[in-house]
């Protein structure tokens, strides 16, 4: 699970699935599938994919930000 969370964090840092995939040396479709798997496992949506660059949902903010 640690590897999957590292991939999710890289997408968060890059604000782009394609840039994160290049940085991680994986294909963009496999990275996207892995992120969706993490979201499914935790029953949350981490990224708002309707914006460019992508952004965190309120649930995703709980993972990567603190008050």
Residue pairs with C-beta under 8 A, 6 or more apart in sequence:
4 34
4 37
4 38
5 38
7 20
7 24
7 26
7 31
7 34
7 35
8 34
8 35
8 38
8 46
8 63
9 64
10 20
10 23
10 24
11 17
11 20
11 31
11 35
11 47
11 54
12 46
12 47
12 56
12 60
12 64
13 20
14 20
14 23
15 53
15 54
15 55
16 53
16 54
17 28
17 31
17 32
17 35
17 54
18 28
20 31
21 27
21 28
21 30
21 31
24 31
35 46
35 47
38 46
39 45
39 46
44 57
44 59
44 60
45 57
45 59
45 60
46 56
46 57
46 59
46 60
46 63
47 54
47 55
47 56
47 57
47 60
48 54
48 55
48 56
48 57
48 60
56 63
56 64
56 65
